[in-house]
């Protein structure tokens, strides 16, 4: 139980720590710094959503791991 809860917090901590790096790389791939990009239209919009999906995946994973730990302990 405790291992799963600690694991969930570690996943969240590492994911949140890497989120600015992911956002920076998405900005670079969209050409945010100098305006020169070959990505247009729908692809430009979807690449912009990568950071959102990354953060949602980290949160979902951490909550899922913690929920399994609580369920194994009989608290949920």
ABEGO torsion letter per residue (X at the ends): XAAAAAAAAAAAAAAAAAAAAAAAAAAAAAGAAAGBBABBEAAAAAAAAAAAAAAAAAAAAAAAAAAAAAAAAGAX
